[in-house]
Amino acid sequence: MTKLFQVKIRAYGYKADFDIEANDSAESIELAILDKVGQNGVIFKDSMRSFAKDKCWITYEEIVDDKSRSSSLHKEESPRT
């Protein structure tokens, strides 16, 4: 069963955000990212923030619903006193 994932790439002073469909395994997600980049389906923009120009980060998270795009899937609540 395929799932929808939001991918963020920060690399060498550029950034890209896009969605992919993949099975819930590292290999499937990696291949879906490579397919999307290889098909010129990803637009890299100049990063206004000072991300390291000699490093690359790739992160992804499953999109459960539209709310997960703007907030973390994990939420901690402080204990009541």
Backbone bond lengths (Angstrom), bond angles and torsions (degrees), N, CA, C in turn:
res aa  C-N    CA-C-N  psi(-1)  N-CA   C-N-CA  omega(-1)  CA-C   N-CA-C  phi
1 M - - - 1.446 - - 1.523 109.08 -
2 T 1.316 116.67 128.99 1.452 119.49 -179.31 1.527 110.61 -87.94
3 K 1.331 114.33 152.40 1.457 122.03 179.06 1.518 108.08 -127.86
4 L 1.312 115.62 161.64 1.452 121.76 178.80 1.531 108.98 -96.76
5 F 1.337 116.65 131.81 1.458 122.72 -179.66 1.517 110.20 -126.46
6 Q 1.321 116.26 142.83 1.456 121.78 171.99 1.521 107.03 -97.57
7 V 1.332 116.52 128.02 1.465 122.57 -177.66 1.517 108.60 -113.59
8 K 1.339 116.08 137.10 1.461 122.02 174.78 1.523 107.92 -125.13
9 I 1.326 115.60 126.95 1.464 121.13 176.80 1.523 107.98 -117.57
10 R 1.314 116.29 128.71 1.459 123.72 173.24 1.517 105.34 -122.94
11 A 1.334 116.58 111.63 1.457 119.03 -173.54 1.525 111.27 -146.71
12 Y 1.312 115.17 125.02 1.464 122.56 169.11 1.529 113.30 52.69
13 G 1.338 116.49 39.66 1.453 121.28 178.39 1.518 114.42 87.40
14 Y 1.329 118.36 5.69 1.464 122.73 179.42 1.518 109.94 -123.42
15 K 1.341 115.71 162.06 1.460 119.51 178.30 1.520 110.14 -141.47
16 A 1.325 115.17 155.37 1.463 122.32 176.54 1.525 108.71 -150.90
17 D 1.316 116.07 140.02 1.462 123.32 175.74 1.517 107.50 -128.28
18 F 1.335 116.87 130.55 1.461 120.14 -179.65 1.522 109.78 -159.77
19 D 1.325 115.42 166.57 1.466 121.85 179.70 1.522 109.81 -108.82
20 I 1.330 115.51 149.04 1.461 121.96 175.70 1.522 108.77 -136.32
21 E 1.315 116.28 160.61 1.461 122.55 170.08 1.511 107.29 -112.69
22 A 1.330 116.20 130.88 1.461 120.65 -178.32 1.520 109.44 -158.42
23 N 1.324 115.37 162.94 1.461 120.19 170.59 1.522 107.78 -71.83
24 D 1.309 116.39 160.27 1.458 120.97 -176.54 1.530 110.53 -82.83
25 S 1.342 115.91 65.09 1.464 121.18 174.82 1.524 107.76 -144.91
26 A 1.308 116.30 151.44 1.462 120.97 -177.98 1.528 111.47 -58.75
27 E 1.322 117.17 -42.10 1.466 120.68 -178.09 1.532 111.28 -65.41
28 S 1.301 117.66 -43.15 1.461 121.57 -179.94 1.530 110.98 -64.88
29 I 1.323 116.98 -42.15 1.467 121.14 179.07 1.522 110.38 -65.60
30 E 1.320 116.85 -43.43 1.470 121.04 178.68 1.532 110.77 -60.04
31 L 1.321 117.68 -45.53 1.461 120.92 179.84 1.531 111.79 -65.19
32 A 1.335 117.21 -37.50 1.463 120.58 178.41 1.529 110.91 -66.30
33 I 1.327 117.49 -38.88 1.467 121.17 176.86 1.524 109.88 -64.25
34 L 1.322 117.00 -46.62 1.470 120.75 179.52 1.529 111.42 -61.92
35 D 1.336 117.30 -40.59 1.468 120.86 177.57 1.524 110.91 -61.05
36 K 1.325 116.50 -45.80 1.467 121.17 -178.05 1.531 110.96 -63.73
37 V 1.324 116.59 -44.71 1.470 120.56 178.94 1.530 110.04 -66.96
38 G 1.312 117.55 -41.43 1.463 122.16 -179.12 1.517 114.12 -66.16
39 Q 1.327 117.05 -26.34 1.460 121.15 179.26 1.529 111.55 -90.36
40 N 1.325 116.52 12.34 1.469 122.66 -176.36 1.525 111.14 57.39
41 G 1.332 116.38 33.02 1.457 121.63 179.48 1.513 112.88 -89.48
42 V 1.332 116.85 6.45 1.455 121.38 -178.04 1.520 108.68 -123.71
43 I 1.326 115.61 129.79 1.460 120.52 177.06 1.525 108.24 -106.04
44 F 1.324 115.94 118.42 1.455 121.38 177.48 1.519 108.90 -90.33
45 K 1.325 115.92 130.11 1.462 121.78 179.28 1.514 108.92 -112.02
46 D 1.319 115.69 152.26 1.449 120.73 176.12 1.521 108.38 -65.42
47 S 1.314 116.28 128.12 1.452 120.99 -177.76 1.518 109.83 -79.24
48 M 1.324 116.34 124.19 1.463 120.39 178.28 1.523 110.89 -74.56
49 R 1.312 115.92 -26.86 1.463 119.51 177.34 1.510 109.02 -79.87
50 S 1.281 115.70 162.27 1.467 119.45 -176.24 1.526 111.33 -91.10
51 F 1.337 116.46 61.26 1.459 119.26 172.05 1.520 107.77 -65.77
52 A 1.296 116.35 147.74 1.461 120.19 -179.21 1.522 109.97 -57.26
53 K 1.296 116.34 132.13 1.464 120.54 -177.79 1.523 112.27 -83.18
54 D 1.324 117.08 -1.20 1.461 119.98 179.68 1.534 112.22 -117.85
55 K 1.349 116.79 14.19 1.461 120.45 -177.88 1.528 110.15 -130.04
56 C 1.344 113.96 164.72 1.464 120.49 -179.85 1.527 109.22 -138.34
57 W 1.341 116.25 129.79 1.459 121.88 175.34 1.514 108.54 -122.57
58 I 1.309 116.58 135.14 1.456 122.05 173.41 1.527 106.89 -127.86
59 T 1.317 116.02 120.95 1.461 120.26 178.77 1.533 108.10 -126.18
60 Y 1.326 115.24 156.02 1.458 120.16 176.65 1.511 109.39 -150.92
61 E 1.328 115.01 153.42 1.454 120.82 173.89 1.516 108.99 -148.09
62 E 1.314 115.12 148.61 1.459 120.42 179.74 1.521 109.78 -69.60
63 I 1.310 116.15 138.44 1.461 121.40 175.84 1.523 107.07 -92.28
64 V 1.312 115.62 107.67 1.460 121.09 -178.82 1.522 109.55 -83.75
65 D 1.313 115.93 -43.99 1.456 123.42 173.69 1.525 106.65 -154.50
66 D 1.303 117.94 -179.95 1.462 119.84 -176.57 1.523 113.19 -63.45
67 K 1.320 118.58 -22.19 1.463 121.31 179.70 1.520 111.45 -68.61
68 S 1.336 118.26 -28.82 1.463 120.26 -176.88 1.520 112.03 -71.81
69 R 1.330 118.64 -13.58 1.459 120.87 177.98 1.522 111.74 -70.03
70 S 1.310 117.20 -29.24 1.456 119.16 -174.29 1.521 113.75 -109.17
71 S 1.308 117.73 -4.34 1.454 119.51 -179.84 1.519 109.74 -142.81
72 S 1.297 114.81 163.07 1.453 120.88 -179.31 1.523 110.27 -70.53
73 L 1.328 116.07 150.41 1.457 120.05 176.37 1.525 111.60 -72.30
74 H 1.325 116.01 -24.65 1.471 121.37 -177.70 1.521 109.07 -99.94
75 K 1.302 116.30 129.88 1.456 119.92 179.36 1.507 108.58 -130.99
76 E 1.320 115.84 128.37 1.455 120.83 177.72 1.513 108.26 -104.20
77 E 1.306 115.23 137.06 1.459 119.76 175.89 1.509 108.87 -112.51
78 S 1.319 115.42 139.99 1.452 118.67 -179.79 1.522 109.62 -77.86
79 P 1.325 116.39 143.95 1.480 119.45 -179.66 1.522 110.32 -70.40
80 R 1.324 114.43 146.52 1.469 119.19 177.77 1.512 109.96 -77.09
81 T 1.311 114.76 143.90 1.480 118.85 178.74 1.486 111.48 -113.07
